[in-house]
Amino acid sequence: MRLLPMRLLHLFALALLLGCAALPTLHAQGTSPYSVTVPVPDTSDTQRSDAFATALSQVLARVAGGQDLRGRAGYDDALKNAAALVRRFQYARAGNGISLSVDFEPGAVRHLVSTLGVVGSAGAKPPVLLMVRGSDGQLLDKGALAGLAKAATARGYEVAYADPANAPAAAKVDAADPATLAAINQQYHTGLVLLGSLHDGSADWTLVSGGKAQRWSGKAASTDALLADAGNGMVDRIGRQLNVIGATVSTEKLWVNGLDSAMDYANLLNVLRNDPSVRSVETLGAENDGMLFEVKAAMPADALAANLAASGRLIRGPAHPGTDASLRWLK
């Protein structure tokens, strides 16, 4: 591995020129949606804890688009543990008193907003593309799949429906063909696809997430029950793969290839920095069209790779020497 060859130095320079169009905006303290300044009577632990809670309540309202989250399950507990989400804080003189500036960890806040059930927030999950065929081999439409969609929505996942006139080839989706998955991301903005085939009282299912396939079969007395069971089974499997954010932060070496331009690099940084589990990203080096990153995240490397691949912009790749996980960027 050679560190930052001329090709990558040029790439970094171009990425900086792209700036606001491609990279996350860097906010000054107090102007970021994740930063708040609140008055405090003194610097005691009790007052600081109360200030953290007040600041977090304001940040949650911002990130949730102004929605009132106070009645949501888990909200009060989140405020009590606000200190766990603080990245840094600083006291300052404010007139005749004292103020406390608090900067929260963006990824952790987005994850919290998502767990509070806010749809459309920065932490929202990607939808699941449904490609389910009936016993006649034809793709089922929104009306026919209402039971499956209802079960998924009730547990926090939205769905999308494949266009019958231009549906991806099921065999290529099942095989995690990179070009097919890239096309799905372009049209449906997801890396999660549920393939289904209904028979007489039974069905075969395949959930494709970031290039990994999970398969199962189901039986039920009615089609409605069969679809509802599939929706719940789908969410269970997604949850086991993706929802493993923990309390401790680990440092992982992540290899990503398929980066051919400054825009690829800039967009990849967007994906990394916007993942709820990621705390920080540092570029370590490069080789050909691949780059090595050091990522601090609240999940192990394998789960992090699966989580990133669910965005639809990446797919799991073959192991790369000296790294904890490997991914390929999709055009």
N, C-alpha and C positions, 0 to 999 in steps of 0.2 A: 504494500500500500504506500503510495507516495503522497505526501501532504501538499494539497493545494497547488497542483500544476498550473501552468499558464492558462490552459483551457478553462479551468475552473475559476481562476482569478478574473478572467474576462467575463465569465458567467456571473460571478458575484457583482462585478461592476454594472453589468446590464440589469441585474436584479434590483440594484439600488436605484438605477435610473427609472425602472418601472414603478418603484416606490408606491405611491398611493393607489395605483391601479391594481396592484397585485398583492402587496404585503399588508399585514395587519397594521392599522394605524397605531402609532406610539403616542399615548396621551401623557401630558404633563400631569404631575400630582395634582389632584383636585378636579381635573377635567375629564378623567376617565370615568366611565360608568361604574367602575369597580373601586373608585377612590372617593372618600367622604371626609370632610372635616367637621367635627362636632365640638361644642364647648364642653369643658369639664371643670368642676369646682376645685379639684386637686389631682395629684398624680398617684393616688392610692390604687391598690389592686381592685378594690370594689368599684370605684368610679371608672377605672379603665375597662373593666368587664362590662359595666352598664353601657359605656360609650361604644364598645365593640358591637353590642346587641343593637343599639340605636342605628349605628352606621350600616350594619348588615341589613336591617329592615329597609333602609333607603335604597341600598344597592339591589336587593331582591326586587323591589318595585320597579326600578329602572330596567333591569334585565328582563323582567316579565312583561315589559311594555305597559307599565302602569296598572296592571291587574292587582286587585286586592287579594293578597295571599294569606291574610291573617286567620282565616277559618280553615285553611288546609291542614290535613293531618301531617304532623311532623314539623310544622312551622315554629311553634313555641320551643321545641327541643333544639331546633337549628339555631335560634337566637341565643339560647343558653350556652351553646357550644360554639359561638361565633369566633372565639379566639383561635379555633382550629383552622379557620379559613383565612386568617390574617397572614399576609405575606410580609408586611412591614408596617410600622407605625412610628409617629414622631410627634413630640409635644412642641408647642410654640406659644409665645406670648401673643395674646389677642386683646388689645385694649388694656383694660384693667384686670383681665382674667387670663385663662389658659385655654388653648384649643388642642385637640388631638386629631391629627391627620392619619387616616387608616386606609391602607391599600390592601384589598382582598385578592386572593388567588383567582384569576378569571376562570380557569378550568373547573376548579372546585365549586365556584358559584354557579356556573352553567349546569353542572351536574346536579347541584341541589335544586335549582329551579326545575329541572327536568323531573326529578323524583317527586317534587311537589305537584306534578301533574299538569304543568303549563304546556299547552300545545302551541308550537310556533315560536318558542323561545330559542335563544342561541344554543341551548342544550338539547333541542328536540331530536328525536331519533329519526333516521331515514325511513321512508315507507318501505313496505314489502310489496314487490311486484308479483301479482297473482297471475299464474298461467295454468289454469285448471281446465281440463277437458272432460266433457261428459262421456257417457257410454258410446255416443255416436262419433266421438273423436273431435268434436268441435269445441272451441274455446267457450267457456261459460262467461256470461256478461255480468255486469254489476248487480242486476236484480237476482240472478241465479246464485250469486255468491254472497248475498246479504248476510246469511247466518255466519259465514266465516269472518267477514269483515266486522260484524258486530262483536264477535268474541275477541278479535284482535284489538279493536278500538277500546273495549271495556278494560283492557289491560295495558293501555298506553301506546299501542302501535297503530299507525295509519297504514292504509293499503293503497296500491295503485293497480290499474287494470291494463293488461296488454291490449294493444290495438289489434283486432283480428286481421285487419288488412295488411298489417306490417309487423306481425309478431315475430320475435326472435325464434330461431330454430331451437326447439327443446333439447335436442341432442347436443347442440353446441353449448347451451347453458349448463346442462348436466355435466359436460366435460370441462367446464370453466374455461372455455375458449377466450383468450384475452381480448380479441377484437370484438366478440359478441358482448362481453361484459362491459367493455368501453362504450359500445353503442347503447347499451341499456342505461349506463350512467348518464350519457348525453341526453337521452330522451326522458328518463324517469327519475334521474338524480338519486340513485340508490345502488348498493351492492348486495341487496337482499332480494332473493327471488324464490318463490314457492311454486314448484311444479307439482301438478296433481293429475291423476287419472282415475275417474270414477267408474266403478263397475256395478253390478247388481248387489247393492247393500254393502259394498266394500270400496276401498280406495287405496292407491299407492301414492306416497308423498315423498318429495325430495326438496329439502331446503338448501339453497346454495347461498353461502355467505362468504364473500371474499375469496372465492375459489375453492372453498371446502364444502363438500356435500354431506348432508345428514339425511338418511332414508328411514322411512317407517311405513307401516301399513295400518289401516283401521277398518273396523266393522261397526255398523250401527243399524238400528231398526228402521231409520228413515234417513233421507238425504239431508234434512235439516240438522239432525243430530250428528251425522257424519261430518258435515261442514263445521259445525260448532266445535266438535272434538278436534278437528284439524286446526282450527284457529288457536285453540288453547295449546295444542301440542306444538304448534309453530312458535308461539311466544315462549313456551317453556324452553325450547331448544335455543332460541335466540338469547334468552336470559342466561342460560348456563354458559354460553359462549362469550357473551359480551359484558354482562353486568357483574363484573368481578372487581370493581374498584374497592380498594381496601384502605386501611387507616395509615399504612406505612408507605413511604416513597422509596422506590428502588431505582438504581441507575442501570440502564440497559444500552447495549450497543446495537444500533439498528442500521441495516444495510438496505438501500433503495437503489435499484437500477432503472434504466429506461428514461433517464433524464437527459434530454437532448438540447435544451434551451434554457435561457434565463427565466422564461415564463414557467417552464416545468418546475424549476427550482423554487420560484416564488410561490407558485400554487401549492407545491408540496409543503412548504413551510406553513401556509395557511391551514392546510389539513391537519398538520401536526399540532400547531398551536391552538387550534379550535377543538381538539379532542378533550372532553371533560376530565380525563385521567392524567393528561400531560401537564407537568409543572414547568419544565424548561427544555429547550432544545439547543444543542451546540453542534456545529458542523466540524468534524474532525479531519476529514480528508476525502479523496476521490480517486477513482481509477476508471478510465474509459467513460462509460455513461452511468457509472454508479457512484454513490456518495455514502460516506459513513457518518452517522449521527450518534451523539450521546444524548439520550433522552431520559429525563427523570420523570417517572410516572407512578401513579398509585395502583399499578397492576403489573403482574409478571410479563415478561417479553412475549410469550406465546399469546396470551390474552390481549395484550396491546396490539399485536399484529392483526389479530382477528377483528378487533374493534376498529382499527384504522381501515381495514379492507371493507368493512360494512358500508363505508362512505360511498363506495363505487368508484373511487379514483385510484385504488390500489388493489393488487392481488397478491396472495402469498407466493413467494418465490422459493427456489431451491436454497438449501443452506449455504451460507457464505463463510469462509474461514474467519475465525476471530470475532464473530458477531453472535448476538443472542437471538436475533430474528431477521428474516430477509423478506423484502417486499419488492414488487415491480410496479412502477408508475404506469398507469394506463392513459393513453392519449385521448 
